[in-house]
């Protein structure tokens, strides 16, 4: 018998793959069951096989380096980002300008697209609504515009319509809006008449700014408004309004105020009576007449003119009948 080697085996640290290959060499008569991949070894033994790391060279190539340096040049960058698109656009425009057939075809396509968009029902306008004015003003606007509905919103020239409405005397400002549902809304800021100005045969209504707010054919159409007459009356309308406020006790008899030249006012009452006011302090003079009327009822007597132009010496002019009666009574006495 051979002696038994009692030496302890040397333990070497080998990877699982090296261990399997060593066993294949020690036992060549054992047929291998198959090759063992690195992923399988990693899954069976929990050890990762070292991977070969390939380091890439970060430096660019010679051509890439030259291209990068060229791109950093301001002239080249501007030429590529600005000049090149402009050249392309110019060439396309030149091609279209030289090709009549293509240009006509493009125009037909654009016209057809525009017609198809304008024919959509959401662009159709069927009604017009007017807010902020009287019924008479709304009727006048409709007659003046003479719009035929239904119509297309693209066919409406809104600035022209707005200008046409604002040219009317009664309208201060007009605003136009296209609403959903085929509605054209017109909002008006109508001038509010404050006083009537008679200048010859014309009767004009003025607002608080002295602007024309409409015309009248007869004084009876607006008896609620005060009346002033005379060429220079418009320039002194606010003084006339103060006189109207002062004459509130006799407003039922008051017919109007007449401006005498550029100087003063005459108060016109019914029965042909006239109160001649001075150029200075006309309100004080009218107040004195009203005080006399309250105390002695002078406006109910046969007086034609009460001349207050001289504050120190008022003058009364009687009617012809009253004058005859006074003269006849004087003769009998």
C-alpha positions as CSV (number, residue, x, y, z in Angstrom):
1,X,0.0,0.0,0.0
2,X,1.1,3.5,-0.7
3,X,1.6,5.8,2.2
4,X,-1.1,8.4,2.7
5,X,0.0,12.0,2.3
6,X,-1.1,13.7,5.5
7,X,-0.3,17.2,4.3
8,X,-3.0,19.7,4.6
9,X,-4.2,21.0,1.2
10,X,-3.4,24.5,0.3
11,X,-6.4,26.8,0.1
12,X,-6.2,29.2,-2.8
13,X,-8.6,32.0,-3.4
14,X,-10.1,31.4,-6.9
15,X,-13.1,32.8,-8.6
16,X,-16.0,30.5,-9.3
17,X,-15.2,30.5,-13.0
18,X,-11.5,29.5,-12.4
19,X,-12.7,26.9,-10.0
20,X,-14.9,25.3,-12.6
21,X,-12.2,25.3,-15.2
22,X,-9.8,23.7,-12.8
23,X,-12.2,20.9,-12.1
24,X,-12.5,20.3,-15.8
25,X,-8.8,19.9,-16.1
26,X,-8.6,17.5,-13.1
27,X,-11.4,15.3,-14.3
28,X,-11.2,15.1,-18.1
29,X,-13.3,12.0,-18.2
30,X,-16.3,13.9,-16.9
31,X,-18.4,15.4,-19.8
32,X,-19.3,19.0,-19.1
33,X,-22.9,19.8,-18.8
34,X,-22.4,23.0,-20.7
35,X,-20.7,26.3,-20.7
36,X,-21.5,28.6,-17.7
37,X,-22.0,32.2,-18.6
38,X,-20.8,35.1,-16.4
39,X,-24.4,36.2,-15.7
40,X,-25.2,32.7,-14.5
41,X,-22.2,32.6,-12.2
42,X,-23.2,36.0,-10.9
43,X,-26.8,34.7,-10.2
44,X,-25.5,31.4,-8.6
45,X,-22.6,32.7,-6.5
46,X,-23.5,36.4,-6.0
47,X,-20.2,37.6,-7.4
48,X,-19.8,40.1,-10.2
49,X,-17.4,39.5,-13.0
50,X,-15.1,42.4,-13.8
51,X,-16.2,44.4,-16.8
52,X,-13.7,45.9,-19.2
53,X,-14.0,49.7,-19.2
54,X,-13.3,51.4,-22.4
55,X,-12.2,55.0,-22.0
56,X,-13.3,57.4,-24.7
57,X,-11.1,60.2,-25.8
58,X,-13.0,63.5,-25.0
59,X,-10.9,65.5,-27.5
60,X,-12.8,66.2,-30.8
61,X,-11.4,65.3,-34.1
62,X,-9.5,67.8,-36.2
63,X,-12.4,68.4,-38.5
64,X,-14.9,68.8,-35.5
65,X,-12.5,71.2,-33.8
66,X,-12.3,73.4,-36.9
67,X,-16.1,73.4,-37.3
68,X,-16.6,74.4,-33.7
69,X,-14.1,77.3,-34.0
70,X,-15.7,78.4,-37.2
71,X,-19.2,78.4,-35.6
72,X,-17.9,80.7,-32.8
73,X,-17.1,83.3,-35.4
74,X,-19.9,86.1,-35.2
75,X,-20.0,86.6,-39.0
76,X,-20.5,82.9,-39.7
77,X,-23.2,82.5,-37.0
78,X,-25.1,85.5,-38.2
79,X,-24.9,84.4,-41.8
80,X,-26.3,80.9,-40.9
81,X,-29.0,82.1,-38.5
82,X,-30.1,85.2,-40.3
83,X,-28.6,85.5,-43.7
84,X,-29.4,82.0,-44.9
85,X,-33.2,82.1,-44.0
86,X,-33.5,85.5,-45.7
87,X,-31.8,84.2,-48.8
88,X,-34.2,81.2,-48.8
89,X,-37.2,83.4,-48.4
90,X,-36.0,85.7,-51.2
91,X,-35.5,82.8,-53.5
92,X,-39.0,81.5,-52.8
93,X,-40.5,84.9,-53.3
94,X,-38.6,85.4,-56.6
95,X,-39.8,82.0,-57.8
96,X,-43.4,82.9,-57.0
97,X,-43.1,86.3,-58.6
98,X,-41.8,84.7,-61.9
99,X,-44.4,81.9,-62.0
100,X,-47.7,83.4,-62.9
101,X,-49.6,80.1,-62.9
102,X,-48.4,79.2,-59.4
103,X,-49.2,82.7,-58.2
104,X,-52.7,82.6,-59.6
105,X,-53.3,79.1,-58.2
106,X,-52.2,80.3,-54.7
107,X,-54.5,83.3,-55.0
108,X,-57.4,81.0,-55.9
109,X,-56.7,78.8,-52.9
110,X,-56.5,81.7,-50.5
111,X,-59.7,83.2,-51.9
112,X,-61.5,79.9,-51.6
113,X,-60.3,79.4,-48.0
114,X,-61.4,83.0,-47.1
115,X,-64.9,82.4,-48.7
116,X,-65.3,79.1,-46.8
117,X,-64.4,80.7,-43.5
118,X,-66.7,83.8,-44.1
119,X,-69.6,81.5,-45.0
120,X,-69.6,79.8,-41.6
121,X,-72.8,80.5,-39.6
122,X,-71.0,82.0,-36.6
123,X,-70.0,85.0,-38.7
124,X,-73.6,85.8,-39.8
125,X,-75.2,88.9,-38.4
126,X,-79.0,88.8,-38.3
127,X,-80.1,91.5,-35.8
128,X,-79.1,95.0,-34.6
129,X,-79.8,96.2,-31.1
130,X,-79.6,99.8,-30.1
131,X,-79.3,100.7,-26.4
132,X,-79.0,104.1,-24.6
133,X,-81.2,106.2,-26.9
134,X,-84.8,107.0,-27.4
135,X,-87.1,105.1,-29.8
136,X,-87.1,108.1,-32.1
137,X,-83.3,108.2,-32.2
138,X,-83.0,104.4,-32.7
139,X,-85.5,104.7,-35.7
140,X,-83.4,107.5,-37.2
141,X,-80.2,105.5,-36.9
142,X,-81.8,102.5,-38.6
143,X,-83.0,104.6,-41.5
144,X,-79.6,106.4,-41.8
145,X,-77.6,103.2,-41.8
146,X,-80.0,101.2,-44.0
147,X,-78.3,97.9,-43.2
148,X,-79.8,94.8,-44.8
149,X,-79.9,91.7,-42.5
150,X,-78.9,88.9,-42.5
151,X,-75.4,89.9,-43.6
152,X,-71.8,88.7,-43.0
153,X,-69.8,90.3,-40.2
154,X,-66.8,90.7,-42.6
155,X,-69.0,92.9,-44.8
156,X,-69.7,95.4,-42.0
157,X,-67.3,98.4,-41.8
158,X,-67.7,99.0,-38.1
159,X,-65.5,102.2,-38.0
160,X,-67.5,103.7,-40.8
161,X,-70.8,102.8,-39.1
162,X,-69.6,104.3,-35.8
163,X,-68.5,107.5,-37.5
164,X,-71.9,107.7,-39.3
165,X,-73.8,107.3,-36.1
166,X,-71.7,109.9,-34.2
167,X,-72.3,112.5,-36.9
168,X,-75.9,112.7,-35.8
169,X,-76.6,115.7,-33.5
170,X,-78.3,113.6,-30.8
171,X,-75.3,111.2,-30.3
172,X,-72.3,112.0,-28.2
173,X,-70.5,108.7,-28.4
174,X,-71.4,105.4,-30.0
175,X,-69.9,101.9,-29.4
176,X,-70.4,98.9,-31.6
177,X,-70.0,95.2,-30.5
178,X,-70.5,91.9,-32.4
179,X,-72.2,89.5,-30.0
180,X,-72.7,85.8,-30.3
181,X,-75.9,84.6,-31.8
182,X,-75.7,87.0,-34.8
183,X,-76.3,90.2,-32.9
184,X,-74.8,93.7,-33.7
185,X,-75.1,95.8,-30.5
186,X,-75.0,99.5,-30.7
187,X,-74.5,101.4,-27.4
188,X,-75.2,105.2,-27.4
189,X,-74.3,108.0,-25.2
190,X,-77.2,110.4,-26.2
191,X,-76.9,114.1,-25.6
192,X,-79.5,115.3,-23.1
193,X,-81.2,118.5,-24.2
194,X,-81.0,121.2,-21.6
195,X,-82.2,124.3,-23.4
196,X,-83.7,125.4,-26.7
197,X,-81.9,128.1,-28.7
198,X,-83.8,130.0,-31.4
199,X,-81.5,131.5,-34.0
200,X,-83.7,133.0,-36.6
201,X,-86.1,130.3,-37.9
202,X,-84.1,127.4,-36.5
203,X,-84.8,125.7,-33.1
204,X,-81.8,123.9,-31.8
205,X,-81.6,121.9,-28.6
206,X,-78.3,122.3,-26.6
207,X,-76.9,120.0,-24.0
208,X,-75.0,120.9,-20.8
209,X,-71.8,121.5,-22.9
210,X,-73.5,123.9,-25.3
211,X,-73.3,121.3,-28.1
212,X,-76.1,120.6,-30.5
213,X,-78.4,117.9,-29.2
214,X,-81.1,117.9,-31.9
215,X,-83.4,120.1,-34.0
216,X,-87.1,121.0,-33.4
217,X,-89.7,121.9,-35.9
218,X,-92.0,123.5,-33.4
219,X,-91.6,124.9,-29.9
220,X,-94.6,122.9,-28.8
221,X,-92.6,119.7,-29.3
222,X,-90.5,120.4,-26.1
223,X,-92.4,122.8,-23.9
224,X,-90.6,121.4,-20.9
225,X,-87.3,123.0,-21.9
226,X,-86.5,126.7,-21.4
227,X,-86.2,128.9,-24.6
228,X,-83.6,131.5,-25.4
229,X,-83.4,133.6,-28.5
230,X,-80.8,135.9,-30.1
231,X,-77.5,135.4,-31.9
232,X,-75.4,135.7,-28.8
233,X,-77.8,133.8,-26.5
234,X,-75.9,130.5,-27.0
235,X,-72.7,132.0,-25.5
236,X,-74.6,133.1,-22.3
237,X,-76.9,130.0,-21.9
238,X,-75.8,129.3,-18.3
239,X,-76.7,132.8,-17.3
240,X,-80.1,132.3,-18.9
241,X,-80.5,129.1,-16.9
242,X,-79.9,131.0,-13.7
243,X,-82.5,133.6,-14.7
244,X,-85.0,130.7,-15.4
245,X,-84.3,129.3,-11.9
246,X,-84.8,132.8,-10.4
247,X,-88.1,133.2,-12.3
248,X,-89.6,130.0,-10.8
249,X,-92.6,131.9,-9.2
250,X,-93.8,133.1,-12.7
251,X,-92.6,130.1,-14.7
252,X,-96.2,129.5,-15.9
253,X,-96.2,132.9,-17.6
254,X,-92.6,132.8,-18.8
255,X,-92.2,132.3,-22.5
256,X,-88.5,132.8,-22.9
257,X,-85.4,135.0,-22.7
258,X,-84.2,137.2,-25.5
259,X,-80.6,138.3,-25.8
260,X,-80.3,141.9,-26.9
261,X,-77.0,142.1,-28.8
262,X,-74.1,141.2,-26.6
263,X,-75.2,143.2,-23.6
264,X,-78.3,142.1,-21.7
265,X,-81.5,140.0,-21.5
266,X,-85.2,140.6,-22.0
267,X,-87.7,138.4,-20.1
268,X,-90.7,137.6,-22.3
269,X,-94.0,136.9,-20.5
270,X,-97.4,136.1,-21.9
271,X,-99.8,138.9,-22.6
272,X,-96.9,140.6,-24.4
273,X,-95.2,141.8,-21.2
274,X,-91.4,142.4,-21.3
275,X,-89.0,142.8,-18.4
276,X,-85.9,144.6,-19.6
277,X,-82.9,143.6,-17.4
278,X,-79.7,145.6,-17.1
279,X,-76.3,144.5,-18.4
280,X,-74.9,144.2,-14.9
281,X,-76.5,142.1,-12.1
282,X,-79.5,140.9,-14.1
283,X,-80.4,138.5,-11.3
284,X,-80.8,141.2,-8.7
285,X,-83.0,143.3,-11.1
286,X,-85.3,140.3,-11.7
287,X,-85.4,139.6,-8.0
288,X,-86.7,143.2,-7.4
289,X,-89.4,142.8,-10.0
290,X,-90.6,139.5,-8.4
291,X,-90.6,141.2,-5.0
292,X,-92.8,144.0,-6.4
293,X,-95.1,141.5,-8.0
294,X,-95.4,139.7,-4.7
295,X,-96.2,142.9,-2.9
296,X,-98.3,144.9,-5.4
297,X,-99.2,142.4,-8.2
298,X,-97.7,144.7,-10.9
299,X,-97.5,141.9,-13.5
300,X,-101.2,141.5,-13.3
301,X,-101.8,145.1,-14.3
302,X,-101.9,146.8,-17.7
303,X,-98.2,147.1,-18.0
304,X,-96.3,146.3,-21.3
305,X,-92.7,146.9,-20.3
306,X,-90.9,147.0,-17.0
307,X,-87.6,148.8,-17.7
308,X,-85.0,147.8,-15.0
309,X,-82.0,148.9,-17.1
310,X,-81.5,151.8,-14.7
311,X,-81.5,150.3,-11.2
312,X,-82.0,153.8,-9.6
313,X,-85.1,154.6,-11.7
314,X,-87.3,151.8,-12.9
315,X,-89.7,152.7,-15.7
316,X,-93.2,151.2,-16.3
317,X,-94.8,151.5,-19.7
318,X,-98.6,151.0,-19.8
319,X,-100.7,149.6,-22.5
320,X,-102.5,152.0,-24.9
321,X,-105.8,151.2,-23.3
322,X,-104.5,152.0,-19.8
323,X,-102.9,155.2,-21.1
324,X,-106.2,156.4,-22.6
325,X,-108.1,155.6,-19.4
326,X,-105.6,157.5,-17.3
327,X,-105.7,160.5,-19.7
328,X,-109.5,160.5,-19.8
329,X,-109.7,160.4,-16.0
330,X,-107.3,163.3,-15.8
331,X,-109.4,165.4,-18.1
332,X,-112.6,164.8,-16.2
333,X,-110.9,165.9,-13.0
